[in-house]
Amino acid sequence: MRAVRPFITELDDLQNKLLEMGGLVETSVHNSIRSLVDRSDSMLAGVWDAERRINRLDIEIDEAATRLLALHQPVAKDLRFLTASIKINSDLERMGDLAVNIAQRSISLLTRPSVGPLIDIPHMSRLVELMVHKALDAFVQRDAGLAENVVSSDDEVDELKDSISRELVQLLESGKTPVHTALDMIFVAHNLERIADHATNIAEDVLFLVKGVDVRHHHLSLL
């Protein structure tokens, strides 16, 4: 007969799977952008490999969390942890998909001559990567302050995306950038902004886990 594993051990295993998934997502986002900035496809294979593992973990985590909810009917903090885990899992899976989208645009851009600097995309990508890293750290450390920092950073990413889009449209209208190149770069900026949104979702889930409050539709100053 299979031994029954302690509930706390299964919770730890679930968190470890989420952290493994988070590490894969961080690497995938970084590699997809570096391929664009460095104009090299050498890191793109790692993005496809990570996507396959992320998809497997997505299923494993969802099944494990659902099973623990059904079998143990947890309450209070354990219930919040499992609820947050299911939502964080979904956000991480979407971030992996968005990194693949960026990698695909990178491939497209690498087939065409460089048209100069990448506007503020490298700066935007650094900020987004930092948000992802902080959101995962906040989850591990149950750090509400770090989570609030991530939520506050989302506005800056939104502003950068708007600024990049405006500049690329101006370059396009002036004939200084080919249509396909401008559209691909706008698409990259949009996907980075969506990754930041998912990092913000994770940070909000951490605040729910730590403080037991849902801040999705409330300003942080109300906490």
C-alpha positions as CSV (number, residue, x, y, z in Angstrom):
1,M,0.0,0.0,0.0
2,R,1.2,3.5,-0.9
3,A,2.3,5.5,2.2
4,V,0.3,8.6,2.9
5,R,2.5,11.7,2.6
6,P,2.1,14.4,5.3
7,F,0.1,17.4,4.1
8,I,2.8,19.8,4.8
9,T,5.3,17.9,2.7
10,E,2.9,18.0,-0.2
11,L,2.5,21.7,0.2
12,D,6.3,22.1,0.1
13,D,6.5,20.0,-3.0
14,L,3.9,22.1,-4.6
15,Q,5.8,25.3,-3.8
16,N,9.0,23.8,-5.2
17,K,7.3,22.9,-8.5
18,L,6.0,26.5,-8.7
19,L,9.6,27.8,-8.1
20,E,11.0,25.5,-10.7
21,M,8.4,26.8,-13.2
22,G,9.2,30.4,-12.2
23,G,12.9,29.8,-12.8
24,L,12.1,28.4,-16.3
25,V,9.9,31.4,-17.1
26,E,12.6,33.9,-15.9
27,T,15.2,32.2,-18.1
28,S,12.8,32.0,-21.1
29,V,11.9,35.7,-20.9
30,H,15.6,36.6,-20.6
31,N,16.7,34.4,-23.5
32,S,14.0,35.6,-25.8
33,I,14.9,39.2,-25.3
34,R,18.7,38.7,-25.4
35,S,18.3,36.9,-28.8
36,L,16.8,40.2,-30.0
37,V,19.2,42.6,-28.4
38,D,22.3,40.5,-29.4
39,R,20.9,39.6,-32.8
40,S,21.7,36.0,-32.2
41,D,19.5,32.9,-32.3
42,S,21.8,30.9,-30.1
43,M,19.6,31.1,-27.0
44,L,16.3,30.4,-28.7
45,A,16.5,26.6,-28.5
46,G,16.4,27.1,-24.7
47,V,13.1,28.9,-25.0
48,W,11.4,26.0,-26.8
49,D,12.8,23.5,-24.3
50,A,11.6,25.6,-21.4
51,E,8.1,25.9,-22.9
52,R,7.7,22.1,-23.0
53,R,8.8,21.8,-19.4
54,I,6.6,24.7,-18.3
55,N,3.5,23.1,-20.0
56,R,4.2,19.8,-18.1
57,L,4.6,21.6,-14.8
58,D,1.4,23.5,-15.5
59,I,-0.6,20.3,-15.6
60,E,1.3,18.7,-12.6
61,I,0.7,21.8,-10.4
62,D,-2.9,22.2,-11.3
63,E,-3.6,18.5,-10.6
64,A,-1.7,18.5,-7.3
65,A,-3.3,21.7,-6.0
66,T,-6.8,20.4,-6.9
67,R,-6.2,17.1,-5.3
68,L,-4.9,18.6,-2.1
69,L,-8.0,20.9,-1.9
70,A,-10.3,17.9,-2.4
71,L,-8.6,15.5,0.0
72,H,-7.7,17.8,2.9
73,Q,-10.3,20.6,2.6
74,P,-7.8,23.1,4.1
75,V,-8.8,26.3,5.8
76,A,-7.2,29.7,6.6
77,K,-3.6,30.1,5.4
78,D,-3.3,26.7,3.8
79,L,-6.5,27.3,1.8
80,R,-5.1,30.7,0.7
81,F,-1.8,29.1,-0.4
82,L,-3.5,26.5,-2.6
83,T,-5.8,29.1,-4.1
84,A,-2.9,31.4,-4.8
85,S,-0.8,28.5,-6.2
86,I,-3.5,27.7,-8.8
87,K,-3.6,31.3,-9.9
88,I,0.2,31.8,-9.9
89,N,0.5,28.6,-11.9
90,S,-1.8,30.0,-14.6
91,D,0.1,33.3,-14.7
92,L,3.5,31.6,-15.0
93,E,2.2,29.4,-17.9
94,R,0.9,32.5,-19.7
95,M,4.3,34.2,-19.2
96,G,6.0,31.3,-20.8
97,D,3.7,31.6,-23.8
98,L,4.5,35.3,-24.1
99,A,8.2,34.6,-24.0
100,V,7.7,32.2,-26.9
101,N,5.8,34.9,-28.7
102,I,8.8,37.3,-28.2
103,A,11.2,34.6,-29.4
104,Q,9.1,34.1,-32.6
105,R,9.3,37.8,-33.3
106,S,13.0,37.8,-32.6
107,I,13.4,35.1,-35.3
108,S,11.5,37.3,-37.7
109,L,13.5,40.4,-36.9
110,L,16.8,38.5,-37.2
111,T,16.0,37.8,-40.8
112,R,16.0,41.5,-41.6
113,P,18.8,44.1,-41.4
114,S,19.1,46.0,-38.1
115,V,17.5,49.4,-38.3
116,G,19.4,51.0,-35.4
117,P,18.8,51.0,-31.6
118,L,15.8,49.0,-30.2
119,I,14.3,52.2,-28.7
120,D,13.6,51.5,-25.0
121,I,13.0,47.8,-25.4
122,P,16.2,46.7,-23.6
123,H,15.4,49.0,-20.7
124,M,11.8,47.8,-20.6
125,S,12.9,44.1,-20.6
126,R,15.2,44.7,-17.7
127,L,12.4,46.2,-15.7
128,V,10.0,43.4,-16.6
129,E,12.6,40.7,-15.7
130,L,13.1,42.4,-12.3
131,M,9.4,42.5,-11.7
132,V,9.2,38.7,-12.4
133,H,12.1,38.0,-10.1
134,K,10.7,40.1,-7.3
135,A,7.3,38.6,-7.6
136,L,8.7,35.1,-7.2
137,D,10.9,36.2,-4.3
138,A,7.9,37.8,-2.6
139,F,6.1,34.5,-2.9
140,V,9.0,32.5,-1.4
141,Q,9.6,34.9,1.4
142,R,5.9,35.8,1.9
143,D,7.1,39.4,1.7
144,A,4.2,41.8,1.3
145,G,6.5,44.8,1.0
146,L,8.3,43.3,-2.0
147,A,4.9,42.3,-3.6
148,E,3.7,45.9,-3.2
149,N,6.9,47.1,-4.9
150,V,6.1,44.9,-7.9
151,V,2.5,46.2,-8.1
152,S,3.8,49.8,-8.0
153,S,6.3,49.1,-10.9
154,D,3.5,48.1,-13.3
155,D,2.7,51.8,-14.2
156,E,6.2,52.4,-15.3
157,V,6.1,49.4,-17.7
158,D,2.8,50.6,-19.1
159,E,4.3,54.1,-19.7
160,L,7.4,52.6,-21.4
161,K,5.2,50.4,-23.7
162,D,3.2,53.5,-24.7
163,S,6.3,55.5,-25.3
164,I,7.9,52.8,-27.4
165,S,4.8,52.4,-29.5
166,R,4.5,56.1,-30.2
167,E,8.2,56.3,-31.2
168,L,7.9,53.3,-33.5
169,V,4.8,54.7,-35.2
170,Q,6.7,58.0,-35.8
171,L,9.6,56.1,-37.3
172,L,7.2,54.2,-39.4
173,E,5.4,57.3,-40.7
174,S,8.7,59.0,-41.5
175,G,9.9,56.0,-43.5
176,K,12.9,55.4,-41.3
177,T,11.7,51.9,-40.2
178,P,10.1,49.2,-42.4
179,V,6.5,48.3,-41.6
180,H,7.2,44.7,-40.6
181,T,10.1,45.7,-38.4
182,A,8.1,48.4,-36.6
183,L,5.1,46.0,-36.1
184,D,7.3,43.2,-34.7
185,M,8.9,45.6,-32.2
186,I,5.6,47.0,-31.1
187,F,4.4,43.4,-30.7
188,V,7.5,42.6,-28.5
189,A,6.8,45.7,-26.3
190,H,3.2,44.6,-26.0
191,N,4.2,41.1,-24.9
192,L,6.7,42.5,-22.3
193,E,3.8,44.6,-20.9
194,R,1.6,41.5,-20.7
195,I,4.4,39.6,-18.8
196,A,4.6,42.6,-16.4
197,D,0.8,42.3,-15.9
198,H,1.2,38.6,-15.0
199,A,4.0,39.4,-12.6
200,T,1.7,42.0,-11.0
201,N,-1.0,39.3,-10.7
202,I,1.5,37.1,-8.8
203,A,2.4,39.9,-6.5
204,E,-1.3,40.5,-5.8
205,D,-1.7,36.8,-5.0
206,V,1.2,37.1,-2.5
207,L,-0.6,40.0,-0.8
208,F,-3.7,37.8,-0.6
209,L,-1.7,34.9,0.8
210,V,0.1,37.1,3.4
211,K,-2.6,39.5,4.3
212,G,-5.8,37.7,3.4
213,V,-7.1,40.6,1.3
214,D,-7.9,40.9,-2.4
215,V,-6.2,44.0,-3.9
216,R,-7.0,43.4,-7.5
217,H,-9.5,46.3,-7.7
218,H,-8.2,48.4,-4.9
219,H,-5.3,50.9,-4.6
220,L,-2.4,49.8,-2.4
221,S,-2.8,52.8,-0.2
222,L,-6.0,51.1,1.1
223,L,-4.1,48.3,2.6
